[in-house]
């Protein structure tokens, strides 16, 4: 924990990163709808911008705050780290989540401002349907599995490319276009544009994302077992006990 940046700096990085992410998502959606009426091309432009933007943000801010930009990732980090002390602590979690939500709202407002749209205009894009909620469960479970699977297999350095690539793919293979992020979902309710979501559709999306996060953590436990830190500590204890044990010779 001593090597981490101060909590204020990390929370600020989470807010800035989440704001930038939402600005990319919303702004590229607005730009796409102004350039073409083909919905497929609009989604392609929106997804490509998100892939590039997210990859850059993770690479830039990961060393500062871990680049969660997502309350379910922060919750999962806190939950899995309670036993071995690797993850977020309670006060850190309490700082991260409000920073992410505030950043997401700020990012949506910024995107609207850049394109001369009303700064706060509730979305009218209804996304209230069971198959969309299932899409959010799948997208969020896959995201959590990827992030924590990379960490437990010693490949966390691949996160910028891998996470961005997964989100880009999930734009297309999930029915919901992969929000997979409660903060981003809330932020996107503040813009009545291509990427928006009607306020009445937000709560079911949040519930689906929490279910997906739990499913993702379950898959991590099944496929990767306990965290590498916990296993390493256990091995160190066993070796220490062996050295201290009296010799039988």
Secondary structure, 3 states (H helix, E strand, C coil): CCCCCCHHHHHHHHHHHHHHHHHHHHHHHHHHHHHCCCHHHHHHHHHHHHHHHHHHHHHHHHHHHCCCCCHHHHHHHHHHHCCCCCCCCHHHHHHHHHHHHHHHHHHHHHHHHHCCCCCCCCCCCCCCCHHHHHHHHHHHHHHHHHHHHHHHCCCHHHHHHHHHHHHHHHHHHCCCCCCCCHHHHHHHCCCCCCCCCCHHHHHHHHHHHHHHHHHHHHHHHHHHCCCHHHHHHHHHHHHHHHHHCCCCC
